């Protein structure tokens, strides 16, 4: 009987110690500044989840519009401190949109130039269509957004699905310099082609051997991390998992990796928030 009691109390002591250690670890981790380079905060039912991610340490979050409604919502959500807006029309929402509405969104980007940090998301998606007309429409809009980005000197967040070769060609031809491939799904050769032009490769928190090869091949200066939440992950806090993937593949410490990737995000989007260290 006594023996049992003793083992129970030792067990409690151990679990209390583990709890304390975990608490300390969490406290230390919250001091690490993280950045999420691609989200859709307009889709969050409960913005307390975003606040909690910010308190946890994800102090820089880029939220992207994909159509007229979400572009306006992104403008409402941006606070110039932790949340920054990118405006665009993605290929999926483009299909139901007339020329007038596309032009309206371009005008909106021009008018709100001072309130946004990028154009996006924009790009090509051949998974959703193989129709010639639709693809031509995607290319025409994408080309317009690339030109606008160059004219306004804004970075571009690119969505490219099953269309990497055309996307890369159009980006290279456009002469746009600040380019980020969000949720990069290409292989290491495509990633290196992009990196050699100075483009950024954004890594989501979904592990695969192909993605690991991409992370290993691309210099850390060309890497960003993102969650694409709440579409592909739950909240911006999940960016921690993407950072961990980078630090493990690169053999670097977590804190150093987080710091470097946060700096990359701020440099890329030209963010000079009060928390900015550079
Ligand atoms: Zn997205």
Boltz pocket constraint, residues with backbone or C-beta under 6 A from the ligand:
constraints:
  - pocket:
      binder: B
      contacts: [[A, 38], [A, 39], [A, 40], [A, 64], [A, 121], [A, 228], [A, 231]]
      max_distance: 6.0
